[in-house]
Amino acid sequence: MINIREDIRTGLAKDPSVRSGFELFLTSPGLHAVWGYRVAHQLWKWRRRILARMLSNWLRFLTGIEIHPGAKIGRRLVIDHGMGVVIGETAVIGDDVLIYHGVTLGGKEFTRSKRHPTIGNNVMIGAESIVLGNITVGDNVTSATVNQNGRLLVKATRVGGETTFARMAKLVRDA
């Protein structure tokens, strides 16, 4: 369900460059993408899948943000500077997540199974981070930086709370 006031309050709290709720309402492609996703997701659940995909593709054209209508997204998601964000069909995103531009929550498998990441609550995913496969990123995780190739490569099935992606990338590199 779309909670316009809650989404605007959250956007104002997480984006200091926005001066008012009215400005955010009119100019935030991340907010528009999330609201459009909520409608497309409801169509998806009602098994109006082609209509849901058509709406999602139209929103990608308008906002530069691609969210598959089959993804499951919690409350208060903020997509800041969202150009190039891709969220796959089986991705699960918890509450109070902040995603910056160029983030991919993608799959690695070519099967009809859970193949995209699960992101916990209160997670920040930094610009250009790529999280692939059916991994779980726990609650309270911050993606501060990515590895030297500009890509996040985590060979794990779970990234726990309070761990940063930067530390995980270093741990994987050093292993």
Secondary structure by P-SEA (a helix, b strand, c coil): cccaaaaaaaaaaaccccccaaaaacccaaaaaaaaaaaaaaaaaacaaaaaaaaaaaaaaaccbbbcccbbbbcccccccccbbbbcccbbbbcbbbbccccccccccccccccbbbbbcbbbbccccccccbbbbcccccccccccccbbbbccccccccccaaaaaaaaaac
